Amino acid sequence: MKQVDDFYLNKEEPEKGTLLALKEIILKQDKDITHVLKYGMPFFCYKGKMFCYLWIHKKLKKPYIGIVEGKHFDEPFLIQEDRSRMKIMMFDSEQDLPIETIELVLQKALNLYKTGIIKV
C-alpha cells in the first residue's frame, strides 16, 4: 500500500468518505492526472505539474480541494484566505457533494494547463 493511501485510512468518518469521494472525482477528470503524497497531503498532478490537493481546514475541520492556480478563478465560493496563489473549495461532510460544480472547477483548472496558461 502506498503512503498516500494511509492519508485516507487515518481519517475519521464522515470526512474520510468525503475525501475518498473527492479523490475519485478528481482522478476521473483526465487520464493524465496522477495521485501522489507531497508535504504530507494527497496532491494531484497533471502531466507532473501540481494541479490540486485535498486537505482538512484546521479551524473549521472541513475537507476541501485546494486549487493550486486558484488565483486565476473568480468564483465567489472559492476561498483565498491568506494564500497568494491557491484557493480552496470547502465541503460539509454531512451534505451531498456538489459534483457538477466540483467537475466544472476541476475542468477549468485543467484547462489552464491544457491551453498553456500554466506550462507543463
N, C-alpha and C positions, 0 to 999 in steps of 0.2 A: 504494500500500500504506500502511496505517495504522501509526503508531508502535507501537501495541500488538502488531502482527504481528511487528515487529522483535524484541520481547522474546523471543518463542519461537524465531525464526530464529537468534538469537545464542547459544542454549543448546546444550550438547553432549548427545549420546545417552548413556545412556538417559533422562536427566532430561527432555530435550526431548519425547520421546514421551509420558512420564508427564504432563507439563504440558499438552500438546495434548489428551490423552485427558480430563484433568480439566476443561479448558475446555469440551469438548463435553458432558460430563456436566452441568456447571453450566448451560450455555445451554439444554439441553433440558428443564430443570425447570419453566420458565414462560415464556410469550411476552413478559412484561413485564421480563425480565432483559436488561440491556444490558451491553456489554463495553467498557471504557474503560481508558486508561492514566492512573493517578494516582500521584504520589510515585514514579514510575519502575517501577511494578508493575501487572500486569493486575488491575483491580478489576471486580467485577460488581455492578451496581446493580439494585435492584428499584424500579421507578417513580421513578428518580432518587436513591434513597437507598442509600448504600453498604451492601452485604449480605455479600459475601465477597471474598477476593482470593487470588491464587496467589503463592508465593514459594519460595525455597530456603533452608533453615535454614543460617545462616552456619557454625556449628561442625560440625554433623552432615552437611552437604551433601546433605540430603534434601528433596525437594519437599513442599510442604504446602498445604492450603487453610486460610486464616485466616478464621474466622467472626467478623465484626465484633461481633455481640452475643453472643459466646460466654459471657459471664458468666451468661446465662440457662440454660446447659447443665450437667448433672451427669454426663454420660458420662465414665467413667474413662479412655477412650482419647484424650480431648481434653486438650491440654496448655496450661496457662496461663503457665508460666514467670513473667517479671516484668511481664506485661501485666495491667492492671486490668480491661479491658473485653473484650478479644479472647481467643479460644482457638484453637489450631491442631490440625489433623488431619494427621499426618505419614505419608509413604508411602516404601516401599522400591522404587526403580525396577526392581529385579531381580525383584520379585514381582508377581503379578496384583493389580490394584486391587480392593478390596472394594466393588464397585459398589453393592450393596444398602445397605450401611452408609453410604456416601457420600450416596446419594439420601435415606436416612432423615434424616440430619443436615441436608442442604440443605432438605428439606421442613419440618423442624422450625424451621429458621431463617426460611424464607419465611413460615411461619405466624405468627411474631412480628409481621411487617409486615401480613399479611392480617387478623389479628384485632385490630389496633390497639394491641397492646402497645408496638410501636415505630411512631410516627407517620410516615406518608408524605405 
